[in-house]
Amino acid sequence: MFHAIISKAAFGLLALGSFVISAAIEGKLEPRSDRGFPPTLAINFGVFTSKWFEGTPNVQVLELVVSNTHGNNYLTLADNLVISLTSDHVTLVKVDKLYRIAPGESVVVQVGVSNKPGVAQGASGSATLTLTYGTNYGPAITTSTVVNGMVGFGDYTADANSLNHHWNPDWYHEIKYGIFIHWGIYSVPAFGNVGSNEDYAEWYWKRMNDGPTFRSQTYQYHEATYGPNFNYDDFIPQFTASKFDAKQWIDLIGDAGAQYVVPVTKHHDGFALFNISSSISRRTSVNFGPKRDFIKELLDAAKQHQPHIRRGTYFSMPEWYHPGYKKYAISGPNGHPGGPPHNPYTQQEIPYTGYVPVNDYVVDLQLPEMNQLAYEYETEIMWCDIGGANNATIFASKWLNWARKQGRQVTFNNRCGLPGDFDTPEYFTNDAVVDKKWETNRGMDPFSFGYNFQTPDSTYLTGADIVQTLVDVVSKNGNFLLDIGPKADGTIPQIMQSGLKDAGAWIKAHSESIFNTRYYRITPGLNPFRFTTKLNAFYIHVMSRGGATVTVPYRIPYLPGDKITVVGGSLAGTEVPVTSWNQDSVTFAVSDAIWQADKNVWTFKVNYDSTW
């Protein structure tokens, strides 16, 4: 399934009686096209998606990939491109306005359609899409394709084939940058070792049980620090959260420039930070320790104080030592063996605090917990982990159908037991553009999501590191989910706050070049360049400070007469003069003052205003 996205920065919204919407502009033709140098356009791909345009739940998004295969000629507004549709099943409502396509470039065009009277939602249907252009300087040039698929919005059924039709909502593509939060019992010992021995601090309990040969030496550390008779659950009373302030957390996320938040609701240790029916589990922060529903407090604070921040929930599908997970055990050093737990030093069976026997872990505990997060906590992103035994088809089909009826578009990742809407590489980024949506996740710590007290401040990601990673990831069709690990008392280490705020200042000043953008399909750029695009502009990100001129050695959608301006920094909006151009490179002058006016990444905007 091809998950692509294009910014809806500008729609041609004239729905004519013939269902034709023109992308032309009024006024004099551009001289280049007036002399007749048309591009060669082709429709490479078309699909009826599961998405709708926000605020118009009956307008389905049909996506086309339109390419310019000509070796030299650009599409511009003066080519008077018209996109038309004929169909017995759907009516054309709106279409993206194409400003420019460079030779060799492909763009995704979103077309809005609605079912004709009498055509059932979710029925099979088809439409013929036609591109017509060049009429201002010669005979019409046309190219067409037939798109077949599901028209409108039928209900999902509890099977993988049905759920594979679900696409990420556009808002998920547009928000780009989120904050992950790992916080729980493991935040009390807060140990993962350092350097080549470091391991995820949130895996403390499992690494205790992995014995003295595991590289993090958690087994030895625990015995020496707490003694062999101190069990993992004995940390629960020390998980006080005495200084937790949900508003402060959410405001920090806002200051960071992030657009979504994904707190851990339950990690592999099975200790949930949200309210669960006591008939299936009492292993929660509501029943033990601080006796508070932290997930509700945090998500409520986001709704009230930072309503633009989208709200997700991390959820571990298995629990390491839940007795009911034994029959579903996942083996190996990173496995999930099931319970009951044992003391790794004495080998004696120990209590699983808050355990309530259930007939089946998946049916009677996992699924109800996921439903609780979906319906009671109204998650917008179900961020599962591990997979393993599951009832994901039952969960996802009912949730997606319910959300659609509420007018809400939601999404889920690839770790719920299904392929999901987006992939989630961990402590890893892709080297090139990946068409299927992906989201890299990592901690500010060099190798831990949970707080690790041994990590030196000097090894945390800085603001510059965060910004450069974000720009790199976004240029390749990714989102960046950056993790923070608060301390057991609910405070966020100052080194994390400083890095987030420093990055946030840059992100806010350069937001137009990050959020609501799409990737450049020809190339994301190689160092020191990265590229992002909108329908009416192109952004050049320079990852390191340069000299008196910058030469971009790529074919980008620049034409003589376009203005290139500075984005962000104290000289934002300053025009930089182009000193040379051919179709395979463009050079522009950058004064020392412009380099000094910004930091981290220097961004330049190509405004599509050429009259060439």
Secondary structure, DSSP 8 states (H G I E B T S, - for coil): --------S-EE----TTSEEE---SSS--HHHHT-----EEEEEEEEEEEEETTEEEEEEEEEEEEE--SS--B-GGG--EEEEE-SSEEEEEEE----B-TT-EEEEEEEEEE-TT--TTEEEEEEEEEEE-TTTSS-EEEEEEEEEEES-----SSHHHHTT----HHHHHH-EEEEE--SGGGTT----SGGG---GGGHHHHHHT-TTSTT-HHHHHHHHH-TT--GGGGGGG---TT--HHHHHHHHHHTT-SEEEEEEE-TT--BSS---TTT---BTTTSTT---HHHHHHHHHHHH-TTSEEEEEEESS-TT-GGGGGG-B-STT-B--SS-B-TTT--B---TT----S-HIIIIIHHHHHIIIIIS--SEEEEES--S--HHHHHHHHHHHHHHTT---EEBTTSSS--SBB--BS---SS--SS-EEEEEESBTTBSS--TTS-GGGS--HHHHHHHHHHHHTTTEEEEEEE---TTS---HHHHHHHHHHHHHHHHTGGGTTT-EE-SS----TTEEEEEETTEEEEEESS---SEEEE-S--S--TT-EEEEESSTTTT-B--EEEEETTEEEEE--HHHHHT--SSEEEEEE-----
